[in-house]
Amino acid sequence: MKPINIVKSVVTPLNRKNVDTDQIISKEFLKRIERTGFGQYVFYHWRFDQNGNTIEDFVLNQPKYKGSNILVAHENFGCGSSREHAPWAILDYGFNVVVAPSFADIFHNNCFKNGILPIKLGVSEIEELLSKGEQTTLEAEVHLQDQTLTADDKVYHFEIDPYYKEMLLNGWDEISLTFKYENYIKEFEEKRVQFN
């Protein structure tokens, strides 16, 4: 995983509640075994009509949000099935940060395991960001070390579990974290009683 600390970007305001994982990445696109390549299908049925034509007024199709790395949405983001493809698709599309008042637990944990920073803010703070993001081109800066999101000269503080913060700052997933303790594991195995 790539380390995350500072993310500067235009905010993409996805003004919807209860965005489920099937809306993030629909089941017919779950045929790949790699983690990459899902970004082209993220929010597919909101981005394209049944003939594959672009739905112009959907927020991701608006030019001012192109290349955005920060997605802001309403509560219960990532609900539904536990598919890990949902954070894969979001990350592959280019979002490193998702901001919402609440997340489904499995999706929230999968974000950390795949290098996405999920930020929880209050409903009123989210509504403020969504409103500004819809009215203007809202630039924001997320600073993980300081646990702040700054937008339009306002600083929003967020909480994060220290364990996940360290993993994201260092770009560690659970496998690379295990390798960090490789010498301790070898030392333990050498001391174990051998049975022949």
N, C-alpha and C positions, 0 to 999 in steps of 0.2 A: 504494500500500500504506500501511497505517497503521503508524507507528513502534511498536516494542516496546521497553520498558525494564523496567518492573516489572509483573508479573502476579501478582495475589493471588487464590487460588481454592481451593475444595475439590478434592482429587485424585480423579480417577476411575481406579480400579485395573482395568485390563483384563488379567487374569492369563492371558495366552495368548502362545504363541511362534509365530513364523513367520506373523504376520498379513499376508496378501497383499492386493494392491490390489483384487482381485475381491471379497474379503470386506469391504474398506472401502467400495467402491462397485461394485455388481454391474453387469455389462455391459448389462443391459436398461434401465438408467437413464442411459445415455450418449447421450441423444438431444438434449440441450440444447447450444447453441453458446455460451451465456454461462457465465461462471465461477460465477455464483451459482445458488442453487436446488437444489444437490446435497445440502445438509445433511439434508433430510428423508429421504434414502435411505441415509445413512451406516450401515454395519453392518446393512443392512435385513434380511437373512436370519437374523441373530442377534436382532434386535429384534422381528421379527414372524414368526408361523407362516405356513403356506401359504394360510391363509384371511384373512390380514391382521390377525389378532388379536395383541395385544401379548404378548410372552413376558416375564412379570412378573419372573422371576429374572435376566434379563440385566442386567448392571451399568448400562447406559445408561437402562434403564427404571425404576431404583430412584430414588424421590423425593429421597433425600439427595444424589444426584449431579447433580441438575437444575441447569443453569446453570454447570456446571464448565467451566473453561478449561484445565485441565491434565490430560492423559491420560498414564497410566503403563502401559507394557506390557513384555513380555519381548523377547528378542533377535530380530533379523532382521525388524523391523517394516517394512512397506511392500515386501516382496518380491513377486515375480510380474511382471506386465506393467508397462510404463513409463507407464501412463496418468496424466496430470497431474490428471485428475479426482479422484484419491484425496486429494491435499492440498486441492483445492478443496472437497471434501465435508467434510473434517475442519474446515477453517476456517469454512465456512458453517454447520456445526453449532454452532460456538462454541469449539472448541479452538484456542488460540494457541500452546500449548506441548505437545510430545509428548516424553516421557522414556522411554528404553529403553537397554539395553546396546549394541545395534547396530541399524543401519538398512540397508536396501538402498540402494546408492549413488544410483540415479536418484531414488528417493523422497526421500532425504536432501537432494539438491540442489534438487529441486522444492519442498521445504518453504521453503528460504531464498528462492527466487524468488517465492514466493506469500505471504510474510509470516508463516510459522510458524517458531517456534524449536524445532528438534530438539535435545534434550540427551542426550548419552551419559553414563551412569553405569555403575559396575561392577555385575556381577550381584548381589553381596551387598547393595549399596545399593538396587538395584531391588527385590529380594525384601523388604527392610525396608520400603520405601515401599508395596509392594503389600499386605503383611501389615497394616500400620497402616491403610492406606486401606480395607481390607476389614473390619477390626474396629471402626473408629471413623469419625467424619467428620473426616478429616485435612485441615487447612488448610495450604497451602503458599504461599510467596512466592518467585517467581523474580525475580532482579535481574540483568538482562543485563549492565549496565555492570560490575558486580562479579563476574560469572560465578559466581553462587551460587544455590542453591535451598535455602531454609530450611523445614523441616517438623518440627513437634514439638520445637522448640528445638535441632534438629541442623542444621548447615550442611553442605551438599554442594557441593563446587566442581566446575565443569565447564570443559572447554576448548572454544574455538570459533575458527575461522579469523578473523583480524582483518578481512579483507575482508567476510565475511558479517556479522560483528558490526556493522561500520559501516553496512552496507546496512539491517539490521533496525532499528538505533537511529534511523536517519534516514528509514525508510519508503521506501527506494529500491528499485525493481526495475531491471533492466538498461537499460530505455528511459530512465527518469528519470536514471540514472547517466550515460548518454550525453549527455543534455541538459545535464548539469552542465558538460560540456566543449564546449558549443556554440560559444563564442567561439573556442576553439582550433581547432575544426574549420573554422569560417569563415575564420580567419586562414590556415590551411593551404591551403584551397581557393583563396583569392585569390592565393597565391604559386605555384600550379601553372601550368605552361606550358600555354597554350591551343593546341589544334590546330584549325584551321579547314579 
